[in-house]
Amino acid sequence: MTKFVFTYHNPTPPEGAPEMSPEDMQAEMGKWMAWAEKVGDGMVDFGTPLANGVQVTQDGTAPSGRDVSGYTILEAADMDAALELAKIHPHLNSGGCEIEVHEVQPIPGM
């Protein structure tokens, strides 16, 4: 099995946007949990929301230019299998979300 990192990219909600009710939040988490059940034993790290990214370069730091809203690490047989799991992820239904799938590469000599 190969490890894959899913990164979730959502536009930042506009200022003043209404927050989700606890009931709506619970319903959304239910969709995530159902997806995690489909991943099954391949789930390595369910992940967590991310915010306030900072880009670091040799010239200094700046706010990240990409809205990375979270990640998940899972194992799948190959990239095609990982992509099939990404295609059914509930985050894709949240308006403007994109999922990037990256294959974890072995570090030579380790």
SULKA-V207590 format. One record per residue. N is the residue number from 0. SS is DSSP state (h for helix, s for strand, l for the rest). PSI is psi in whole degrees, -180 to 180 (* if undefined). NEAR is the number of other ideal C-beta (glycine too) atoms within 8 Angstrom. Layout:
n:N ss:SS psi:PSI near:NEAR
n:N ss:SS psi:PSI near:NEAR
This chain:
n:0 ss:l psi:145 near:6
n:1 ss:s psi:144 near:11
n:2 ss:s psi:145 near:10
n:3 ss:s psi:142 near:14
n:4 ss:s psi:123 near:10
n:5 ss:s psi:128 near:16
n:6 ss:s psi:136 near:10
n:7 ss:s psi:131 near:13
n:8 ss:s psi:113 near:11
n:9 ss:l psi:145 near:10
n:10 ss:l psi:144 near:5
n:11 ss:l psi:133 near:5
n:12 ss:l psi:141 near:5
n:13 ss:l psi:151 near:5
n:14 ss:l psi:139 near:4
n:15 ss:l psi:-1 near:3
n:16 ss:l psi:140 near:6
n:17 ss:l psi:142 near:3
n:18 ss:l psi:155 near:4
n:19 ss:l psi:146 near:7
n:20 ss:l psi:159 near:6
n:21 ss:h psi:-35 near:6
n:22 ss:h psi:-43 near:6
n:23 ss:h psi:-40 near:8
n:24 ss:h psi:-42 near:9
n:25 ss:h psi:-39 near:8
n:26 ss:h psi:-42 near:8
n:27 ss:h psi:-43 near:11
n:28 ss:h psi:-32 near:8
n:29 ss:h psi:-38 near:8
n:30 ss:h psi:-41 near:9
n:31 ss:h psi:-42 near:10
n:32 ss:h psi:-37 near:8
n:33 ss:h psi:-40 near:9
n:34 ss:h psi:-43 near:12
n:35 ss:h psi:-36 near:9
n:36 ss:h psi:-36 near:7
n:37 ss:h psi:-35 near:8
n:38 ss:h psi:-37 near:9
n:39 ss:h psi:-137 near:6
n:40 ss:h psi:-12 near:3
n:41 ss:h psi:-9 near:9
n:42 ss:s psi:117 near:10
n:43 ss:s psi:-48 near:7
n:44 ss:s psi:112 near:8
n:45 ss:l psi:-30 near:6
n:46 ss:l psi:-170 near:8
n:47 ss:l psi:159 near:6
n:48 ss:s psi:151 near:5
n:49 ss:l psi:154 near:8
n:50 ss:l psi:166 near:5
n:51 ss:l psi:45 near:3
n:52 ss:l psi:145 near:10
n:53 ss:s psi:128 near:8
n:54 ss:s psi:131 near:9
n:55 ss:s psi:126 near:5
n:56 ss:s psi:176 near:7
n:57 ss:l psi:-23 near:2
n:58 ss:l psi:-6 near:3
n:59 ss:s psi:-150 near:5
n:60 ss:s psi:158 near:6
n:61 ss:s psi:157 near:8
n:62 ss:s psi:143 near:6
n:63 ss:l psi:142 near:9
n:64 ss:l psi:2 near:5
n:65 ss:l psi:130 near:6
n:66 ss:l psi:95 near:9
n:67 ss:s psi:114 near:11
n:68 ss:s psi:-8 near:10
n:69 ss:s psi:-179 near:11
n:70 ss:s psi:163 near:12
n:71 ss:s psi:143 near:11
n:72 ss:s psi:128 near:11
n:73 ss:s psi:167 near:14
n:74 ss:s psi:141 near:8
n:75 ss:s psi:164 near:12
n:76 ss:l psi:-39 near:6
n:77 ss:l psi:-180 near:7
n:78 ss:h psi:-39 near:10
n:79 ss:h psi:-42 near:7
n:80 ss:h psi:-40 near:9
n:81 ss:h psi:-41 near:15
n:82 ss:h psi:-37 near:9
n:83 ss:h psi:-39 near:8
n:84 ss:h psi:-37 near:13
n:85 ss:h psi:-38 near:10
n:86 ss:h psi:-24 near:7
n:87 ss:l psi:11 near:7
n:88 ss:l psi:134 near:10
n:89 ss:h psi:-20 near:10
n:90 ss:h psi:-27 near:11
n:91 ss:h psi:-17 near:8
n:92 ss:h psi:9 near:6
n:93 ss:l psi:23 near:9
n:94 ss:l psi:94 near:4
n:95 ss:l psi:5 near:6
n:96 ss:l psi:141 near:12
n:97 ss:s psi:149 near:6
n:98 ss:s psi:129 near:12
n:99 ss:s psi:139 near:7
n:100 ss:s psi:124 near:11
n:101 ss:s psi:132 near:8
n:102 ss:s psi:130 near:9
n:103 ss:l psi:128 near:9
n:104 ss:l psi:143 near:4
n:105 ss:l psi:148 near:5
n:106 ss:l psi:122 near:5
n:107 ss:l psi:136 near:4
n:108 ss:l psi:3 near:3
n:109 ss:l psi:* near:4
